[in-house]
Amino acid sequence: MREEREEEMLKSLDEICRFASVAVPSKNPEAPYGEEVHKALLYALNLCQSLGFRVKNCQNRVGYGEIGQGDELVGILVHLDVVPAGEGWDEEAYAATLKDGALYGRGVSDDKGPAIAAIYAMKDALDSGKSFKRRVRIIFGQTEESGEWTDMEYYRKTEDLPTMGFTPDGNFPAIYGEKGIGVFTLSMDRSAAGFLDVAAGTAPNVVPDQARASVLGADGTPVIFSAQGKAAHGSMPEEGDNAISHLMEQISKSGLPCQFARFYQSCIGFDYTGKKAGIGFCDQESGSLTLNPGVLALTEHTCDLTIDVRYPVTIPFAQITEGLKRQTAPFGVSVQLVEQMNPVYMEKDGELITTLMNEYRRITGDTSEPMVVGGGTYARAMEHIVAFGPMLPGREMTEHQRNECMPLEDFMLLRTIYGEAIKALACE
């Protein structure tokens, strides 16, 4: 039966990946985060129902599938929204294409693939014949990537909260801490910035791989600049190659007047630890701060650079804001906070982490220690939730990049790891 469902699981992944589920503002109450992500939610709920789960659509803002019995609840928090696909894919972006032993498509690793694996893992637990002491509920969010998280806010106000649980949206073996997140817009008056036109990036939490700008040349004609880089998740800017930084370097070396490029080179450049920006903090628990310049654009009155900052768990957030303002003010740059999320820091040797680690180690033989990371997951949305997979140690991180992929064997292994973890947490 499990082997038969492997084909079903692959088919389910392909079908849910075909929704271009980038969350967008919508006034339609039946699709409050956009039509495509709503279709993905309905698909997930229908799949759960077909597998024998109890399901609920919570006013189209969030939904869940549930199995088992008991007063306590194990939560599995997943998200069905994705970052924009961008250009330059070798395979179809909105599908799950199997090629050379790997699955390619937007969302196969972040987070539709893990969501599908968790659904089938729940089905395995349901069919195991074991008695449940706790209910297991997979909760489908729709705004994780957009940063709104109003879906989880609605859930917290209206539904049962998990006693414990995990989100399959990070790394193995397990994550017991996540750095704080601050997203800021650094703005300079458009007339002072020095650009005729400039555009780069798709989201603050993505390292941009393309950037372009035009600046007025000495002869009065526009000079066009462009740069290429490598995309990566914004929580790990060192894994990518930021096209905005290359663009600003080109403009600075040209000698053409561009105040924004001068500011950028002085306060950011190729330093993604925040030191040049006045926020180069570090602690023993979670390591160094990271800074990702994610989006650069012109508005009618301003030139805006949106940055994603992941700060250490012991650093007060006020120090981040104060440091940025102090360092950027001499260049006529203002700092506006777009969003902020507090760090997550749980007991490393508590019941939840210990149980998840035991099952992971038993199945994989990997004895790696749990960790603290810069990624921001739905572990922040509710108490007693930790990130648990899907990325195995040593695997290339491709989420938020073109040609996002996951090895087929890893996708199948997820189902086993999550199935055993569910039984350990929820069954007698």
C-alpha positions as CSV (number, residue, x, y, z in Angstrom):
1,M,0.0,0.0,0.0
2,R,2.8,2.4,0.9
3,E,4.5,1.7,-2.5
4,E,1.3,2.4,-4.3
5,R,1.0,5.7,-2.5
6,E,4.5,6.8,-3.5
7,E,3.1,7.4,-7.0
8,E,0.1,9.1,-5.5
9,M,2.4,11.3,-3.5
10,L,4.4,12.4,-6.5
11,K,1.2,13.1,-8.4
12,S,-0.1,15.2,-5.5
13,L,3.1,17.2,-5.4
14,D,3.0,17.9,-9.1
15,E,-0.7,19.0,-8.9
16,I,-0.2,21.3,-6.0
17,C,2.9,22.9,-7.5
18,R,0.9,23.8,-10.6
19,F,-0.8,26.6,-8.6
20,A,1.3,29.8,-8.9
21,S,0.5,30.4,-5.2
22,V,2.2,33.7,-4.6
23,A,0.2,35.5,-1.9
24,V,-1.2,38.8,-3.1
25,P,-3.6,41.3,-1.6
26,S,-7.2,40.6,-2.4
27,K,-10.6,42.0,-1.4
28,N,-12.3,38.8,-2.2
29,P,-13.3,37.1,1.1
30,E,-13.4,33.7,-0.6
31,A,-9.7,34.2,-1.6
32,P,-8.2,36.7,0.8
33,Y,-4.7,36.1,-0.3
34,G,-5.3,35.6,-4.0
35,E,-6.9,33.0,-6.2
36,E,-3.9,30.8,-6.8
37,V,-3.0,30.3,-3.1
38,H,-6.7,29.7,-2.4
39,K,-6.8,27.0,-5.0
40,A,-3.7,25.4,-3.3
41,L,-5.6,25.5,0.1
42,L,-8.7,23.8,-1.4
43,Y,-6.5,21.2,-3.1
44,A,-4.7,20.3,0.2
45,L,-8.0,20.1,2.1
46,N,-9.6,17.9,-0.5
47,L,-6.5,15.6,-0.5
48,C,-6.7,15.3,3.3
49,Q,-10.4,14.5,3.1
50,S,-9.8,11.8,0.5
51,L,-7.3,10.1,2.8
52,G,-9.8,10.0,5.6
53,F,-8.8,13.1,7.7
54,R,-11.3,15.4,9.4
55,V,-10.9,18.8,7.6
56,K,-11.9,22.4,8.2
57,N,-11.7,25.5,6.1
58,C,-11.4,28.4,8.5
59,Q,-13.1,31.2,6.5
60,N,-10.6,30.7,3.7
61,R,-7.8,32.2,5.8
62,V,-6.3,28.9,7.0
63,G,-7.4,25.3,6.9
64,Y,-6.4,22.0,8.5
65,G,-6.7,18.2,8.3
66,E,-6.8,16.2,11.5
67,I,-6.4,12.6,12.6
68,G,-6.4,10.8,16.0
69,Q,-8.0,11.3,19.3
70,G,-7.2,13.1,22.6
71,D,-7.5,16.4,24.4
72,E,-3.9,17.4,23.4
73,L,-2.9,18.4,19.9
74,V,0.3,17.9,17.9
75,G,0.5,20.6,15.2
76,I,2.2,20.4,11.9
77,L,2.4,23.9,10.5
78,V,3.0,24.2,6.7
79,H,2.6,27.0,4.1
80,L,1.2,26.7,0.6
81,D,2.3,30.1,-0.6
82,V,5.6,30.5,-2.5
83,V,8.0,33.3,-3.5
84,P,7.7,34.4,-7.2
85,A,9.4,32.0,-9.6
86,G,11.4,34.6,-11.5
87,E,13.0,33.8,-14.8
88,G,15.6,31.5,-16.3
89,W,14.3,28.1,-15.2
90,D,15.5,25.0,-17.0
91,E,12.3,23.2,-16.1
92,E,8.7,24.3,-15.8
93,A,8.6,26.5,-12.7
94,Y,5.1,25.7,-11.6
95,A,5.1,21.9,-11.7
96,A,7.1,19.1,-10.0
97,T,9.4,17.7,-12.7
98,L,11.4,14.6,-12.0
99,K,14.8,14.8,-13.8
100,D,18.1,13.0,-13.0
101,G,16.8,11.8,-9.6
102,A,15.6,15.2,-8.4
103,L,12.3,17.0,-8.3
104,Y,12.3,20.5,-9.8
105,G,9.7,23.2,-9.2
106,R,8.8,26.2,-7.1
107,G,7.8,24.9,-3.8
108,V,9.1,21.4,-4.0
109,S,11.4,22.1,-1.0
110,D,9.7,25.3,0.4
111,D,7.1,24.3,1.4
112,K,4.7,22.3,-0.8
113,G,6.9,19.2,-1.0
114,P,7.3,18.9,2.8
115,A,3.5,19.6,3.2
116,I,2.6,16.7,0.9
117,A,5.1,14.4,2.6
118,A,3.6,15.3,6.0
119,I,0.1,14.6,4.7
120,Y,1.1,11.1,3.5
121,A,3.1,10.6,6.8
122,M,-0.1,11.3,8.7
123,K,-1.9,8.7,6.5
124,D,0.8,6.2,7.3
125,A,0.3,6.8,11.1
126,L,-3.5,6.6,10.6
127,D,-3.1,3.2,8.9
128,S,-0.5,1.9,11.4
129,G,-3.1,0.5,13.8
130,K,-1.6,2.3,16.7
131,S,-3.8,4.0,19.3
132,F,-3.6,7.8,19.5
133,K,-3.2,9.6,22.8
134,R,-3.1,13.0,21.0
135,R,-4.7,14.4,17.9
136,V,-2.5,15.4,14.9
137,R,-3.4,18.4,12.9
138,I,-1.7,19.7,9.8
139,I,-2.4,23.4,9.5
140,F,-2.2,25.0,6.1
141,G,-1.0,28.6,6.0
142,Q,-1.0,31.0,3.0
143,T,1.1,34.0,3.9
144,E,4.4,32.7,5.3
145,E,6.5,34.1,2.4
146,S,4.7,37.4,2.2
147,G,5.4,38.0,5.8
148,E,1.9,39.0,6.7
149,W,1.0,35.9,8.8
150,T,-2.5,37.1,9.2
151,D,-3.6,33.5,8.5
152,M,-1.9,32.2,11.6
153,E,-3.1,35.2,13.6
154,Y,-6.7,34.3,12.6
155,Y,-6.0,30.6,13.5
156,R,-4.7,31.6,17.0
157,K,-7.9,33.5,17.7
158,T,-10.4,30.9,16.5
159,E,-9.0,27.4,16.8
160,D,-7.3,25.0,19.2
161,L,-3.7,25.7,19.8
162,P,-1.2,22.8,19.6
163,T,0.3,21.4,22.7
164,M,3.5,20.8,20.7
165,G,4.5,20.3,17.1
166,F,6.8,21.2,14.2
167,T,7.0,23.0,10.9
168,P,8.8,21.1,8.1
169,D,10.3,24.3,6.8
170,G,13.9,24.4,8.0
171,N,16.7,22.0,8.4
172,F,17.4,18.6,9.9
173,P,18.2,17.4,12.5
174,A,16.1,20.0,14.4
175,I,16.1,23.7,15.0
176,Y,15.6,24.9,18.6
177,G,16.2,28.6,17.9
178,E,15.6,31.1,15.1
179,K,17.2,34.6,14.9
180,G,15.0,37.6,15.1
181,I,13.9,39.2,11.8
182,G,13.7,42.9,10.9
183,V,12.7,44.1,7.4
184,F,13.5,47.8,6.8
185,T,13.2,50.2,3.9
186,L,16.1,52.6,3.5
187,S,14.8,55.6,1.5
188,M,16.6,58.5,-0.1
189,D,14.9,61.4,-1.9
190,R,14.6,60.4,-5.6
191,S,16.0,63.7,-6.8
192,A,19.1,63.2,-4.7
193,A,19.7,59.5,-5.4
194,G,21.1,59.9,-8.9
195,F,19.1,57.3,-10.9
196,L,17.1,57.8,-14.0
197,D,15.8,54.3,-13.5
198,V,16.7,51.4,-11.2
199,A,15.1,48.0,-10.4
200,A,16.3,44.8,-8.7
201,G,14.9,42.0,-6.6
202,T,11.6,40.3,-6.0
203,A,11.3,40.0,-2.2
204,P,13.3,41.1,0.8
205,N,14.1,37.5,1.8
206,V,15.6,36.6,-1.6
207,V,19.1,37.4,-2.7
208,P,18.5,39.2,-6.1
209,D,20.2,37.6,-9.1
210,Q,19.5,40.5,-11.5
211,A,19.7,44.3,-11.3
212,R,19.7,47.2,-13.7
213,A,19.9,50.9,-13.5
214,S,20.5,54.0,-15.7
215,V,22.4,57.1,-14.7
216,L,22.8,60.4,-16.5
217,G,26.2,60.4,-18.3
218,A,28.6,63.3,-18.6
219,D,27.3,64.0,-22.2
220,G,23.7,64.2,-20.9
221,T,22.6,60.8,-22.3
222,P,21.6,57.9,-20.1
223,V,24.2,55.3,-19.2
224,I,22.8,51.8,-18.6
225,F,24.2,49.4,-16.1
226,S,23.2,45.8,-15.4
227,A,24.5,43.0,-13.1
228,Q,24.0,39.3,-12.7
229,G,24.2,37.4,-9.4
230,K,23.0,34.2,-7.8
231,A,19.8,33.9,-5.9
232,A,19.6,32.4,-2.4
233,H,17.4,32.6,0.7
234,G,17.8,36.0,2.3
235,S,18.6,34.4,5.7
236,M,21.8,33.1,4.1
237,P,23.1,35.9,1.9
238,E,26.5,34.4,1.8
239,E,25.1,31.4,-0.2
240,G,24.1,33.8,-3.0
241,D,25.8,36.6,-5.0
242,N,23.9,39.8,-4.7
243,A,23.3,41.6,-8.0
244,I,22.5,44.9,-6.3
245,S,26.0,44.9,-4.7
246,H,27.6,44.3,-8.1
247,L,25.4,47.0,-9.7
248,M,26.4,49.6,-7.1
249,E,30.1,48.7,-7.5
250,Q,29.8,49.2,-11.3
251,I,28.2,52.6,-10.9
252,S,30.7,53.7,-8.3
253,K,33.7,52.7,-10.4
254,S,32.2,54.6,-13.4
255,G,32.8,57.9,-11.7
256,L,29.3,59.1,-12.6
257,P,27.5,61.1,-9.9
258,C,25.2,58.8,-7.9
259,Q,24.6,59.6,-4.3
260,F,22.7,56.3,-3.6
261,A,25.6,54.2,-4.9
262,R,28.0,56.1,-2.7
263,F,25.8,55.5,0.3
264,Y,25.4,51.8,-0.6
265,Q,29.2,51.3,-1.0
266,S,29.8,53.0,2.3
267,C,27.1,51.3,4.4
268,I,26.6,47.9,2.7
269,G,28.8,47.0,-0.2
270,F,29.6,43.2,-0.1
271,D,29.4,43.1,3.7
272,Y,26.3,41.0,4.7
273,T,27.2,40.8,8.4
274,G,25.9,44.3,9.0
275,K,29.2,45.7,10.2
276,K,29.4,48.5,7.6
277,A,25.7,49.3,8.4
278,G,26.5,49.7,12.1
279,I,24.7,46.5,13.2
280,G,27.4,43.9,13.1
281,F,26.2,42.1,16.2
282,C,27.0,38.5,17.2
283,D,26.3,36.2,20.1
284,Q,27.5,32.7,21.2
285,E,24.0,31.2,21.0
286,S,23.1,32.0,17.4
287,G,26.2,33.6,15.7
288,S,26.4,36.6,13.5
289,L,23.7,39.0,12.2
290,T,23.0,38.8,8.5
291,L,21.8,41.6,6.2
292,N,20.3,41.0,2.8
293,P,19.6,43.8,0.4
294,G,16.6,42.4,-1.3
295,V,14.7,44.9,-3.4
296,L,15.7,48.2,-5.0
297,A,13.2,50.4,-6.7
298,L,12.1,54.0,-7.4
299,T,8.8,55.5,-6.3
300,E,7.4,58.8,-7.3
301,H,9.4,60.6,-4.6
302,T,12.0,58.2,-3.2
303,C,14.6,55.6,-4.0
304,D,13.9,52.6,-1.7
305,L,16.2,49.7,-0.7
306,T,14.4,47.0,1.3
307,I,16.7,44.9,3.4
308,D,16.1,41.7,5.4
309,V,18.0,41.6,8.7
310,R,18.3,38.4,10.8
311,Y,19.6,39.3,14.3
312,P,21.1,37.2,17.2
313,V,18.6,35.9,19.8
314,T,20.2,37.8,22.7
315,I,20.3,41.3,20.9
316,P,17.5,43.8,21.7
317,F,15.8,44.8,18.5
318,A,16.1,48.5,19.4
319,Q,19.8,48.2,18.9
320,I,19.3,47.2,15.3
321,T,17.0,50.2,14.5
322,E,19.3,52.6,16.3
323,G,22.4,51.4,14.6
324,L,20.9,51.6,11.1
325,K,19.6,55.1,11.7
326,R,22.9,56.3,13.1
327,Q,24.9,54.9,10.2
328,T,22.7,56.0,7.3
329,A,21.6,59.5,8.5
330,P,24.7,61.3,7.1
331,F,23.7,60.2,3.6
332,G,20.2,61.6,3.8
333,V,18.7,58.1,4.2
334,S,15.7,57.5,6.3
335,V,14.9,54.1,7.9
336,Q,11.4,52.7,8.1
337,L,10.5,49.4,9.8
338,V,8.4,47.2,7.5
339,E,8.0,44.2,9.8
340,Q,9.6,42.6,12.8
341,M,9.5,39.1,14.4
342,N,11.0,38.2,17.7
343,P,13.6,35.4,18.0
344,V,12.6,31.8,18.8
345,Y,14.6,30.0,21.5
346,M,13.4,26.8,23.0
347,E,14.8,24.2,25.5
348,K,17.3,22.1,23.6
349,D,16.8,19.1,25.9
350,G,13.1,19.4,26.2
351,E,10.6,16.6,25.4
352,L,9.8,17.9,21.9
353,I,13.3,18.3,20.6
354,T,14.4,15.1,22.3
355,T,11.6,13.1,20.7
356,L,12.2,14.5,17.2
357,M,16.0,14.0,17.5
358,N,15.6,10.4,18.6
359,E,13.4,9.5,15.6
360,Y,15.6,11.4,13.1
361,R,18.8,9.7,14.4
362,R,17.2,6.3,14.5
363,I,16.1,6.5,10.9
364,T,19.1,8.4,9.3
365,G,22.0,7.4,11.6
366,D,23.1,11.1,11.6
367,T,24.2,12.3,15.0
368,S,24.3,16.0,14.2
369,E,23.2,18.3,17.0
370,P,20.1,20.6,16.9
371,M,20.9,24.1,15.8
372,V,19.9,27.8,15.8
373,V,19.4,29.3,12.4
374,G,18.5,32.6,10.7
375,G,15.5,31.3,8.8
376,G,12.1,32.5,9.8
377,T,9.4,29.8,9.9
378,Y,5.9,29.3,11.3
379,A,7.7,28.1,14.5
380,R,7.3,31.8,15.4
381,A,3.5,31.7,14.9
382,M,2.7,29.6,18.0
383,E,4.4,28.4,21.1
384,H,6.0,25.0,21.5
385,I,6.6,24.6,17.7
386,V,10.1,24.0,16.2
387,A,11.4,23.7,12.7
388,F,12.2,20.1,11.7
389,G,13.5,19.5,8.2
390,P,13.1,19.2,5.3
391,M,16.7,19.9,4.3
392,L,19.2,17.2,5.2
393,P,22.8,18.1,6.3
394,G,25.1,18.8,3.3
395,R,22.3,19.3,0.8
396,E,22.4,22.4,-1.5
397,M,19.9,25.0,-0.4
398,T,17.8,25.9,-3.5
399,E,14.7,27.4,-2.1
400,H,13.9,30.9,-3.3
401,Q,16.2,30.2,-6.3
402,R,15.5,29.4,-9.9
403,N,15.5,25.6,-10.4
404,E,14.4,25.0,-6.8
405,C,14.8,21.2,-6.3
406,M,14.9,18.3,-3.9
407,P,16.4,14.8,-4.5
408,L,13.6,12.3,-4.9
409,E,15.1,10.0,-2.3
410,D,15.0,12.9,0.2
411,F,11.3,13.6,-0.6
412,M,10.5,9.9,0.1
413,L,12.6,9.9,3.3
414,L,10.7,12.9,4.6
415,R,7.6,10.8,4.7
416,T,9.3,8.1,6.8
417,I,10.9,10.6,9.2
418,Y,7.7,12.6,9.7
419,G,5.6,9.4,10.0
420,E,7.8,8.1,12.8
421,A,7.9,11.4,14.5
422,I,4.1,11.7,14.4
423,K,3.7,8.2,15.9
424,A,6.3,9.0,18.6
425,L,4.5,12.2,19.6
426,A,0.9,11.2,19.2
427,C,0.5,7.4,19.6
428,E,0.5,5.1,22.6
